[in-house]
């Protein structure tokens, strides 16, 4: 596979096989698990996801060493990646072949809220926006329909526009 259209053909086969598997009566949701540990002495936060580790850190202004992306940057990265992947899935579902695809996500973070300097400053990232750039034989009308499908089906996009409850607790360890 050397081109995106060739990959989309491959993906179409895999999506069809997964769709068939998920149609079985015993199909269940996939469990997700992520673990972040704070490294003593540096505050760096390696995050374990399956067999992968992503090093996250803070900027020097927050006593970080700039050794990896910040958590808000990872949120934007997760959104960009999930949108791009969902564009691929929707393209496969519709039989569309993009020649190229990229998704850029932008936003801002106001540390005045996080550091309680300004009670009116937002705490979560704000001003989130994305641009999907595609090339290929697809009409503007179809691109609008694809975008609507992507925004309806992208898990991370949906979690941001319709937040899901998060249950938390603290456990004391020895």
N, CA and C atoms as an extended XYZ file, in Angstrom:
522
Properties=species:S:1:pos:R:3:atomname:S:1:resname:S:1:resid:I:1 pbc="F F F"
N         0.836       -1.183        0.000 N   UNK     1
C         0.000        0.000        0.000 CA  UNK     1
C         0.872        1.233        0.000 C   UNK     1
N         0.754        1.997       -1.022 N   UNK     2
C         1.558        3.211       -1.082 CA  UNK     2
C         0.705        4.466       -1.153 C   UNK     2
N        -0.597        4.325       -1.361 N   UNK     3
C        -1.449        5.509       -1.474 CA  UNK     3
C        -2.623        5.396       -0.517 C   UNK     3
N        -3.229        6.540       -0.232 N   UNK     4
C        -4.401        6.542        0.630 CA  UNK     4
C        -5.565        5.774       -0.002 C   UNK     4
N        -5.828        5.908       -1.304 N   UNK     5
C        -6.900        5.092       -1.886 CA  UNK     5
C        -6.664        3.588       -1.722 C   UNK     5
N        -5.423        3.134       -1.836 N   UNK     6
C        -5.124        1.714       -1.631 CA  UNK     6
C        -5.393        1.319       -0.173 C   UNK     6
N        -5.012        2.196        0.751 N   UNK     7
C        -5.278        1.918        2.155 CA  UNK     7
C        -6.780        1.862        2.404 C   UNK     7
N        -7.541        2.756        1.787 N   UNK     8
C        -8.991        2.757        1.984 CA  UNK     8
C        -9.614        1.450        1.488 C   UNK     8
N        -9.089        0.872        0.423 N   UNK     9
C        -9.568       -0.432       -0.039 CA  UNK     9
C        -9.306       -1.503        1.026 C   UNK     9
N        -8.105       -1.493        1.595 N   UNK    10
C        -7.745       -2.414        2.665 CA  UNK    10
C        -8.652       -2.205        3.879 C   UNK    10
N        -8.864       -0.931        4.240 N   UNK    11
C        -9.696       -0.594        5.397 CA  UNK    11
C       -11.133       -1.057        5.177 C   UNK    11
N       -11.630       -0.947        3.966 N   UNK    12
C       -12.999       -1.378        3.668 CA  UNK    12
C       -13.172       -2.858        3.995 C   UNK    12
N       -12.176       -3.670        3.681 N   UNK    13
C       -12.240       -5.105        3.986 CA  UNK    13
C       -12.269       -5.337        5.495 C   UNK    13
N       -11.406       -4.639        6.211 N   UNK    14
C       -11.330       -4.795        7.659 CA  UNK    14
C       -12.604       -4.300        8.345 C   UNK    14
N       -13.139       -3.171        7.890 N   UNK    15
C       -14.364       -2.631        8.477 CA  UNK    15
C       -15.522       -3.605        8.248 C   UNK    15
N       -15.614       -4.188        7.061 N   UNK    16
C       -16.678       -5.155        6.772 CA  UNK    16
C       -16.571       -6.362        7.697 C   UNK    16
N       -15.354       -6.863        7.904 N   UNK    17
C       -15.158       -8.013        8.789 CA  UNK    17
C       -15.520       -7.665       10.236 C   UNK    17
N       -15.131       -6.489       10.689 N   UNK    18
C       -15.450       -6.074       12.053 CA  UNK    18
C       -16.949       -5.854       12.211 C   UNK    18
N       -17.567       -5.251       11.223 N   UNK    19
C       -19.009       -5.019       11.271 CA  UNK    19
C       -19.742       -6.365       11.418 C   UNK    19
N       -19.292       -7.376       10.691 N   UNK    20
C       -19.909       -8.702       10.787 CA  UNK    20
C       -19.717       -9.289       12.190 C   UNK    20
N       -18.516       -9.161       12.717 N   UNK    21
C       -18.223       -9.667       14.064 CA  UNK    21
C       -19.082       -8.957       15.113 C   UNK    21
N       -19.247       -7.638       14.963 N   UNK    22
C       -20.020       -6.863       15.926 CA  UNK    22
C       -21.519       -7.120       15.818 C   UNK    22
N       -21.951       -7.772       14.751 N   UNK    23
C       -23.366       -8.116       14.585 CA  UNK    23
C       -23.748       -9.376       15.352 C   UNK    23
N       -22.759      -10.072       15.878 N   UNK    24
C       -23.016      -11.305       16.625 CA  UNK    24
C       -23.756      -10.987       17.924 C   UNK    24
N       -24.609      -11.889       18.390 N   UNK    25
C       -25.374      -11.643       19.616 CA  UNK    25
C       -24.502      -11.436       20.855 C   UNK    25
N       -23.305      -12.014       20.870 N   UNK    26
C       -22.437      -11.884       22.042 CA  UNK    26
C       -21.446      -10.727       21.929 C   UNK    26
N       -21.613       -9.860       20.951 N   UNK    27
C       -20.703       -8.714       20.798 CA  UNK    27
C       -20.850       -7.782       22.001 C   UNK    27
N       -19.719       -7.220       22.439 N   UNK    28
C       -19.720       -6.340       23.610 CA  UNK    28
C       -18.809       -5.147       23.334 C   UNK    28
N       -19.000       -4.066       24.086 N   UNK    29
C       -18.109       -2.906       23.924 CA  UNK    29
C       -16.659       -3.281       24.236 C   UNK    29
N       -15.731       -2.584       23.619 N   UNK    30
C       -14.304       -2.779       23.885 CA  UNK    30
C       -13.917       -1.971       25.118 C   UNK    30
N       -13.208       -2.606       26.016 N   UNK    31
C       -12.755       -1.913       27.220 CA  UNK    31
C       -11.530       -1.055       26.901 C   UNK    31
N       -11.456        0.096       27.522 N   UNK    32
C       -10.318        1.005       27.373 CA  UNK    32
C        -9.661        1.159       28.733 C   UNK    32
N        -8.335        1.235       28.749 N   UNK    33
C        -7.609        1.403       30.009 CA  UNK    33
C        -6.351        2.212       29.745 C   UNK    33
N        -6.154        3.243       30.543 N   UNK    34
C        -4.981        4.105       30.438 CA  UNK    34
C        -4.478        4.359       31.854 C   UNK    34
N        -3.162        4.384       32.035 N   UNK    35
C        -2.577        4.629       33.348 CA  UNK    35
C        -1.500        5.687       33.235 C   UNK    35
N        -1.609        6.729       34.057 N   UNK    36
C        -0.578        7.780       34.128 CA  UNK    36
C         0.075        7.704       35.503 C   UNK    36
N         1.405        7.701       35.519 N   UNK    37
C         2.164        7.729       36.771 CA  UNK    37
C         3.054        8.957       36.749 C   UNK    37
N         3.112        9.639       37.874 N   UNK    38
C         3.964       10.818       37.969 CA  UNK    38
C         5.360       10.374       38.378 C   UNK    38
N         6.347       10.757       37.590 N   UNK    39
C         7.737       10.408       37.886 CA  UNK    39
C         8.274       11.357       38.951 C   UNK    39
N         8.762       10.787       40.036 N   UNK    40
C         9.320       11.600       41.105 CA  UNK    40
C        10.529       12.383       40.623 C   UNK    40
N        10.668       13.572       41.108 N   UNK    41
C        11.820       14.398       40.771 CA  UNK    41
C        11.636       15.241       39.522 C   UNK    41
N        10.807       14.786       38.600 N   UNK    42
C        10.630       15.571       37.364 CA  UNK    42
C         9.179       15.959       37.132 C   UNK    42
N         8.247       15.224       37.696 N   UNK    43
C         6.839       15.492       37.468 CA  UNK    43
C         6.354       15.043       36.098 C   UNK    43
N         7.241       14.461       35.297 N   UNK    44
C         6.859       13.955       33.982 CA  UNK    44
C         5.826       12.854       34.193 C   UNK    44
N         4.859       12.776       33.290 N   UNK    45
C         3.793       11.812       33.436 CA  UNK    45
C         3.754       10.839       32.261 C   UNK    45
N         4.496        9.720       32.355 N   UNK    46
C         4.369        8.694       31.316 CA  UNK    46
C         2.964        8.097       31.376 C   UNK    46
N         2.335        7.988       30.231 N   UNK    47
C         0.989        7.444       30.142 CA  UNK    47
C         1.078        6.125       29.374 C   UNK    47
N         0.610        5.057       30.000 N   UNK    48
C         0.615        3.734       29.374 CA  UNK    48
C        -0.744        3.469       28.747 C   UNK    48
N        -0.708        3.124       27.458 N   UNK    49
C        -1.909        2.791       26.701 CA  UNK    49
C        -1.586        1.512       25.934 C   UNK    49
N        -2.221        0.422       26.305 N   UNK    50
C        -1.893       -0.899       25.756 CA  UNK    50
C        -0.379       -1.103       25.859 C   UNK    50
N         0.312       -1.372       24.759 N   UNK    51
C         1.761       -1.582       24.821 CA  UNK    51
C         2.553       -0.316       24.505 C   UNK    51
N         1.886        0.819       24.531 N   UNK    52
C         2.529        2.086       24.179 CA  UNK    52
C         2.696        2.970       25.402 C   UNK    52
N         3.722        3.802       25.380 N   UNK    53
C         3.918        4.807       26.421 CA  UNK    53
C         4.110        6.155       25.748 C   UNK    53
N         3.349        7.113       26.213 N   UNK    54
C         3.478        8.489       25.735 CA  UNK    54
C         3.938        9.314       26.925 C   UNK    54
N         5.017       10.043       26.757 N   UNK    55
C         5.511       10.905       27.828 CA  UNK    55
C         4.804       12.244       27.721 C   UNK    55
N         4.139       12.628       28.805 N   UNK    56
C         3.499       13.939       28.847 CA  UNK    56
C         4.231       14.787       29.883 C   UNK    56
N         4.230       16.073       29.654 N   UNK    57
C         4.959       16.985       30.529 CA  UNK    57
C         4.273       18.345       30.488 C   UNK    57
N         4.799       19.247       31.262 N   UNK    58
C         4.326       20.627       31.291 CA  UNK    58
C         5.377       21.522       30.671 C   UNK    58
N         4.971       22.731       30.381 N   UNK    59
C         5.913       23.744       29.919 CA  UNK    59
C         6.773       24.188       31.104 C   UNK    59
N         7.946       24.757       30.854 N   UNK    60
C         8.815       25.201       31.944 CA  UNK    60
C         8.139       26.168       32.928 C   UNK    60
N         7.209       26.978       32.463 N   UNK    61
C         6.530       27.926       33.361 CA  UNK    61
C         5.756       27.206       34.461 C   UNK    61
N         5.374       25.953       34.217 N   UNK    62
C         4.661       25.162       35.224 CA  UNK    62
C         5.558       24.068       35.795 C   UNK    62
N         6.865       24.331       35.844 N   UNK    63
C         7.878       23.431       36.408 CA  UNK    63
C         8.056       22.163       35.582 C   UNK    63
N         7.697       22.219       34.310 N   UNK    64
C         7.908       21.086       33.427 CA  UNK    64
C         9.235       21.201       32.711 C   UNK    64
N         9.581       20.155       31.991 N   UNK    65
C        10.832       20.120       31.246 CA  UNK    65
C        10.597       20.077       29.740 C   UNK    65
N         9.334       20.220       29.332 N   UNK    66
C         8.973       20.242       27.909 CA  UNK    66
C         9.421       18.957       27.201 C   UNK    66
N         9.253       17.812       27.897 N   UNK    67
C         9.693       16.527       27.352 CA  UNK    67
C         8.606       15.825       26.543 C   UNK    67
N         7.427       16.393       26.527 N   UNK    68
C         6.332       15.792       25.785 CA  UNK    68
C         5.162       16.739       25.756 C   UNK    68
N         4.104       16.334       25.067 N   UNK    69
C         2.935       17.204       24.974 CA  UNK    69
C         2.241       17.333       26.327 C   UNK    69
N         1.494       18.415       26.482 N   UNK    70
C         0.684       18.620       27.680 CA  UNK    70
C        -0.629       17.849       27.513 C   UNK    70
N        -1.332       17.681       28.608 N   UNK    71
C        -2.615       16.984       28.556 CA  UNK    71
C        -3.620       17.693       27.644 C   UNK    71
N        -3.760       19.026       27.715 N   UNK    72
C        -4.676       19.689       26.782 CA  UNK    72
C        -4.256       19.499       25.320 C   UNK    72
N        -2.950       19.455       25.055 N   UNK    73
C        -2.503       19.179       23.682 CA  UNK    73
C        -2.881       17.769       23.258 C   UNK    73
N        -2.793       16.819       24.198 N   UNK    74
C        -3.203       15.453       23.883 CA  UNK    74
C        -4.700       15.371       23.613 C   UNK    74
N        -5.478       16.193       24.303 N   UNK    75
C        -6.913       16.236       24.026 CA  UNK    75
C        -7.147       16.661       22.577 C   UNK    75
N        -6.471       17.715       22.143 N   UNK    76
C        -6.601       18.162       20.758 CA  UNK    76
C        -6.061       17.111       19.790 C   UNK    76
N        -4.962       16.453       20.169 N   UNK    77
C        -4.409       15.395       19.323 CA  UNK    77
C        -5.389       14.236       19.210 C   UNK    77
N        -6.021       13.878       20.320 N   UNK    78
C        -7.007       12.805       20.310 CA  UNK    78
C        -8.178       13.173       19.410 C   UNK    78
N        -8.621       14.407       19.481 N   UNK    79
C        -9.712       14.860       18.622 CA  UNK    79
C        -9.295       14.822       17.157 C   UNK    79
N        -8.113       15.320       16.838 N   UNK    80
C        -7.645       15.325       15.445 CA  UNK    80
C        -7.528       13.908       14.905 C   UNK    80
N        -6.938       13.021       15.687 N   UNK    81
C        -6.763       11.638       15.255 CA  UNK    81
C        -8.107       10.944       15.072 C   UNK    81
N        -9.014       11.143       16.020 N   UNK    82
C       -10.315       10.490       15.951 CA  UNK    82
C       -11.133       11.026       14.779 C   UNK    82
N       -11.087       12.334       14.544 N   UNK    83
C       -11.787       12.891       13.392 CA  UNK    83
C       -11.228       12.310       12.096 C   UNK    83
N        -9.904       12.262       11.984 N   UNK    84
C        -9.288       11.729       10.767 CA  UNK    84
C        -9.703       10.274       10.559 C   UNK    84
N        -9.660        9.495       11.641 N   UNK    85
C       -10.040        8.090       11.520 CA  UNK    85
C       -11.514        7.953       11.133 C   UNK    85
N       -12.364        8.785       11.709 N   UNK    86
C       -13.787        8.709       11.386 CA  UNK    86
C       -14.037        9.146        9.951 C   UNK    86
N       -13.277       10.123        9.445 N   UNK    87
C       -13.387       10.474        8.026 CA  UNK    87
C       -13.079        9.262        7.155 C   UNK    87
N       -12.077        8.480        7.551 N   UNK    88
C       -11.728        7.277        6.787 CA  UNK    88
C       -12.863        6.253        6.836 C   UNK    88
N       -13.433        6.056        8.016 N   UNK    89
C       -14.525        5.096        8.157 CA  UNK    89
C       -15.729        5.526        7.319 C   UNK    89
N       -16.080        6.803        7.401 N   UNK    90
C       -17.224        7.295        6.628 CA  UNK    90
C       -16.936        7.192        5.133 C   UNK    90
N       -15.712        7.482        4.734 N   UNK    91
C       -15.349        7.349        3.314 CA  UNK    91
C       -15.545        5.908        2.861 C   UNK    91
N       -15.094        4.959        3.684 N   UNK    92
C       -15.270        3.543        3.361 CA  UNK    92
C       -16.753        3.204        3.271 C   UNK    92
N       -17.531        3.673        4.242 N   UNK    93
C       -18.969        3.386        4.253 CA  UNK    93
C       -19.661        3.922        3.007 C   UNK    93
N       -19.189        5.045        2.496 N   UNK    94
C       -19.817        5.685        1.342 CA  UNK    94
C       -19.155        5.304        0.016 C   UNK    94
N       -18.074        4.548        0.078 N   UNK    95
C       -17.371        4.183       -1.150 CA  UNK    95
C       -16.591        5.335       -1.759 C   UNK    95
N       -16.213        6.302       -0.936 N   UNK    96
C       -15.450        7.477       -1.389 CA  UNK    96
C       -13.967        7.182       -1.223 C   UNK    96
N       -13.161        7.640       -2.142 N   UNK    97
C       -11.717        7.450       -2.047 CA  UNK    97
C       -11.036        8.809       -2.018 C   UNK    97
N       -10.531        9.176       -0.843 N   UNK    98
C        -9.731       10.394       -0.733 CA  UNK    98
C        -8.331       10.099       -1.245 C   UNK    98
N        -7.722       11.081       -1.891 N   UNK    99
C        -6.315       10.966       -2.259 CA  UNK    99
C        -5.427       11.402       -1.103 C   UNK    99
N        -5.878       12.427       -0.379 N   UNK   100
C        -5.164       12.900        0.815 CA  UNK   100
C        -6.196       13.307        1.861 C   UNK   100
N        -5.783       13.262        3.110 N   UNK   101
C        -6.640       13.680        4.218 CA  UNK   101
C        -5.747       14.146        5.358 C   UNK   101
N        -6.053       15.317        5.890 N   UNK   102
C        -5.406       15.771        7.115 CA  UNK   102
C        -6.427       16.553        7.918 C   UNK   102
N        -6.289       16.491        9.237 N   UNK   103
C        -7.191       17.212       10.127 CA  UNK   103
C        -6.343       18.048       11.070 C   UNK   103
N        -6.628       19.323       11.110 N   UNK   104
C        -5.940       20.254       12.016 CA  UNK   104
C        -6.934       20.733       13.061 C   UNK   104
N        -6.542       20.649       14.330 N   UNK   105
C        -7.387       21.109       15.431 CA  UNK   105
C        -6.662       22.245       16.145 C   UNK   105
N        -7.388       23.292       16.439 N   UNK   106
C        -6.829       24.423       17.177 CA  UNK   106
C        -7.708       24.719       18.389 C   UNK   106
N        -7.150       25.406       19.338 N   UNK   107
C        -7.869       25.811       20.533 CA  UNK   107
C        -6.946       26.666       21.384 C   UNK   107
N        -7.401       26.957       22.569 N   UNK   108
C        -6.560       27.730       23.493 CA  UNK   108
C        -6.820       27.271       24.911 C   UNK   108
N        -5.851       27.548       25.768 N   UNK   109
C        -5.982       27.227       27.191 CA  UNK   109
C        -5.642       28.494       27.962 C   UNK   109
N        -6.443       28.793       28.951 N   UNK   110
C        -6.242       30.010       29.748 CA  UNK   110
C        -5.810       29.591       31.147 C   UNK   110
N        -4.530       29.680       31.406 N   UNK   111
C        -3.992       29.233       32.691 CA  UNK   111
C        -4.464       30.098       33.851 C   UNK   111
N        -5.040       31.266       33.573 N   UNK   112
C        -5.582       32.093       34.664 CA  UNK   112
C        -6.712       31.366       35.385 C   UNK   112
N        -7.474       30.545       34.652 N   UNK   113
C        -8.543       29.780       35.284 CA  UNK   113
C        -7.998       28.629       36.111 C   UNK   113
N        -7.058       27.875       35.539 N   UNK   114
C        -6.495       26.704       36.214 CA  UNK   114
C        -5.753       27.113       37.485 C   UNK   114
N        -5.042       28.219       37.426 N   UNK   115
C        -4.259       28.673       38.576 CA  UNK   115
C        -5.051       29.596       39.500 C   UNK   115
N        -6.343       29.727       39.241 N   UNK   116
C        -7.258       30.532       40.052 CA  UNK   116
C        -6.815       31.979       40.193 C   UNK   116
N        -6.284       32.519       39.106 N   UNK   117
C        -5.901       33.926       39.058 CA  UNK   117
C        -7.107       34.772       38.692 C   UNK   117
N        -7.998       34.236       37.850 N   UNK   118
C        -9.182       34.947       37.376 CA  UNK   118
C       -10.355       33.979       37.405 C   UNK   118
N       -11.319       34.229       38.289 N   UNK   119
C       -12.465       33.329       38.450 CA  UNK   119
C       -13.321       33.245       37.191 C   UNK   119
N       -13.210       34.230       36.307 N   UNK   120
C       -14.015       34.233       35.082 CA  UNK   120
C       -13.309       33.552       33.907 C   UNK   120
N       -12.055       33.207       34.081 N   UNK   121
C       -11.312       32.567       32.985 CA  UNK   121
C       -11.729       31.101       32.884 C   UNK   121
N       -11.885       30.606       31.665 N   UNK   122
C       -12.291       29.199       31.510 CA  UNK   122
C       -11.188       28.246       31.957 C   UNK   122
N       -11.594       27.107       32.468 N   UNK   123
C       -10.632       26.082       32.867 CA  UNK   123
C       -10.376       25.100       31.723 C   UNK   123
N       -11.410       24.588       31.075 N   UNK   124
C       -11.115       23.662       29.964 CA  UNK   124
C       -10.584       24.412       28.747 C   UNK   124
N        -9.933       23.699       27.842 N   UNK   125
C        -9.556       24.343       26.580 CA  UNK   125
C       -10.809       24.923       25.930 C   UNK   125
N       -10.637       26.027       25.246 N   UNK   126
C       -11.790       26.678       24.621 CA  UNK   126
C       -11.456       27.041       23.182 C   UNK   126
N       -12.474       27.463       22.474 N   UNK   127
C       -12.289       27.860       21.085 CA  UNK   127
C       -11.855       26.720       20.190 C   UNK   127
N       -12.266       25.489       20.522 N   UNK   128
C       -11.848       24.347       19.715 CA  UNK   128
C       -12.460       24.432       18.320 C   UNK   128
N       -11.643       24.163       17.339 N   UNK   129
C       -12.092       24.179       15.946 CA  UNK   129
C       -11.244       23.192       15.167 C   UNK   129
N       -11.820       22.665       14.097 N   UNK   130
C       -11.027       21.778       13.250 CA  UNK   130
C       -11.257       22.104       11.793 C   UNK   130
N       -10.262       21.771       10.996 N   UNK   131
C       -10.347       21.862        9.549 CA  UNK   131
C        -9.899       20.513        9.005 C   UNK   131
N       -10.757       19.894        8.211 N   UNK   132
C       -10.391       18.662        7.513 CA  UNK   132
C       -10.058       19.048        6.082 C   UNK   132
N        -8.879       18.678        5.656 N   UNK   133
C        -8.440       18.987        4.288 CA  UNK   133
C        -8.366       17.675        3.513 C   UNK   133
N        -9.123       17.604        2.432 N   UNK   134
C        -9.174       16.379        1.636 CA  UNK   134
C        -8.955       16.710        0.171 C   UNK   134
N        -8.450       15.729       -0.541 N   UNK   135
C        -8.421       15.813       -1.995 CA  UNK   135
C        -8.917       14.482       -2.524 C   UNK   135
N        -9.462       14.520       -3.699 N   UNK   136
C        -9.986       13.311       -4.318 CA  UNK   136
C       -11.256       13.633       -5.081 C   UNK   136
N       -11.775       12.618       -5.721 N   UNK   137
C       -12.984       12.755       -6.526 CA  UNK   137
C       -14.215       12.685       -5.624 C   UNK   137
N       -14.550       13.809       -5.010 N   UNK   138
C       -15.727       13.876       -4.139 CA  UNK   138
C       -16.333       15.269       -4.279 C   UNK   138
N       -17.648       15.330       -4.427 N   UNK   139
C       -18.325       16.612       -4.643 CA  UNK   139
C       -18.436       17.382       -3.329 C   UNK   139
N       -18.677       18.683       -3.448 N   UNK   140
C       -18.869       19.514       -2.263 CA  UNK   140
C       -20.087       19.060       -1.460 C   UNK   140
N       -21.163       18.669       -2.156 N   UNK   141
C       -22.347       18.168       -1.449 CA  UNK   141
C       -22.019       16.913       -0.656 C   UNK   141
N       -21.269       16.002       -1.271 N   UNK   142
C       -20.911       14.774       -0.568 CA  UNK   142
C       -19.985       15.078        0.606 C   UNK   142
N       -19.081       16.048        0.443 N   UNK   143
C       -18.207       16.431        1.567 CA  UNK   143
C       -19.036       16.956        2.734 C   UNK   143
N       -20.078       17.716        2.466 N   UNK   144
C       -20.947       18.210        3.540 CA  UNK   144
C       -21.643       17.054        4.241 C   UNK   144
N       -22.106       16.073        3.474 N   UNK   145
C       -22.756       14.899        4.063 CA  UNK   145
C       -21.749       14.075        4.862 C   UNK   145
N       -20.544       13.953        4.341 N   UNK   146
C       -19.491       13.216        5.054 CA  UNK   146
C       -19.172       13.910        6.367 C   UNK   146
N       -19.039       15.234        6.345 N   UNK   147
C       -18.753       15.971        7.572 CA  UNK   147
C       -19.858       15.751        8.605 C   UNK   147
N       -21.107       15.785        8.181 N   UNK   148
C       -22.214       15.558        9.110 CA  UNK   148
C       -22.123       14.158        9.712 C   UNK   148
N       -21.816       13.160        8.880 N   UNK   149
C       -21.661       11.794        9.389 CA  UNK   149
C       -20.497       11.698       10.367 C   UNK   149
N       -19.388       12.333       10.028 N   UNK   150
C       -18.214       12.301       10.904 CA  UNK   150
C       -18.550       12.904       12.263 C   UNK   150
N       -19.207       14.043       12.261 N   UNK   151
C       -19.532       14.697       13.532 CA  UNK   151
C       -20.578       13.924       14.323 C   UNK   151
N       -21.345       13.105       13.660 N   UNK   152
C       -22.335       12.256       14.326 CA  UNK   152
C       -21.690       10.996       14.896 C   UNK   152
N       -20.620       10.504       14.261 N   UNK   153
C       -20.049        9.202       14.603 CA  UNK   153
C       -18.708        9.243       15.329 C   UNK   153
N       -18.014       10.374       15.341 N   UNK   154
C       -16.675       10.443       15.948 CA  UNK   154
C       -16.789       10.404       17.478 C   UNK   154
N       -16.262        9.356       18.134 N   UNK   155
C       -16.406        9.230       19.588 CA  UNK   155
C       -15.821       10.397       20.385 C   UNK   155
N       -14.652       10.871       20.030 N   UNK   156
C       -14.038       11.956       20.801 CA  UNK   156
C       -14.789       13.263       20.557 C   UNK   156
N       -15.172       13.534       19.322 N   UNK   157
C       -15.973       14.722       19.018 CA  UNK   157
C       -17.262       14.688       19.841 C   UNK   157
N       -17.936       13.535       19.849 N   UNK   158
C       -19.201       13.415       20.590 CA  UNK   158
C       -18.974       13.621       22.088 C   UNK   158
N       -17.876       13.090       22.629 N   UNK   159
C       -17.597       13.254       24.058 CA  UNK   159
C       -17.370       14.715       24.412 C   UNK   159
N       -16.853       15.491       23.469 N   UNK   160
C       -16.611       16.912       23.737 CA  UNK   160
C       -17.870       17.751       23.583 C   UNK   160
N       -18.699       17.437       22.615 N   UNK   161
C       -19.901       18.254       22.402 CA  UNK   161
C       -21.071       17.790       23.264 C   UNK   161
N       -21.045       16.542       23.713 N   UNK   162
C       -22.051       15.996       24.626 CA  UNK   162
C       -21.297       15.282       25.741 C   UNK   162
N       -20.734       16.036       26.669 N   UNK   163
C       -19.869       15.420       27.683 CA  UNK   163
C       -20.528       14.237       28.392 C   UNK   163
N       -19.697       13.237       28.636 N   UNK   164
C       -20.145       12.044       29.346 CA  UNK   164
C       -19.740       12.170       30.812 C   UNK   164
N       -20.531       11.609       31.702 N   UNK   165
C       -20.150       11.674       33.113 CA  UNK   165
C       -18.845       10.922       33.363 C   UNK   165
N       -18.062       11.418       34.269 N   UNK   166
C       -16.823       10.756       34.693 CA  UNK   166
C       -16.939       10.538       36.192 C   UNK   166
N       -16.814        9.302       36.606 N   UNK   167
C       -16.859        8.976       38.028 CA  UNK   167
C       -15.430        8.883       38.535 C   UNK   167
N       -15.158        9.485       39.659 N   UNK   168
C       -13.814        9.457       40.210 CA  UNK   168
C       -13.813        9.121       41.692 C   UNK   168
N       -12.671        8.651       42.132 N   UNK   169
C       -12.472        8.382       43.552 CA  UNK   169
C       -10.986        8.461       43.836 C   UNK   169
N       -10.656        8.605       45.083 N   UNK   170
C        -9.266        8.614       45.532 CA  UNK   170
C        -9.068        7.390       46.414 C   UNK   170
N        -7.971        6.675       46.178 N   UNK   171
C        -7.627        5.527       46.999 CA  UNK   171
C        -6.292        5.811       47.676 C   UNK   171
N        -6.235        5.554       48.947 N   UNK   172
C        -4.975        5.694       49.673 CA  UNK   172
C        -4.178        4.408       49.504 C   UNK   172
N        -2.906        4.531       49.144 N   UNK   173
C        -2.039        3.359       49.002 CA  UNK   173
C        -0.909        3.442       50.016 C   UNK   173
N        -0.364        2.296       50.344 N   UNK   174
C         0.705        2.260       51.354 CA  UNK   174
C         2.005        2.782       50.780 C   UNK   174
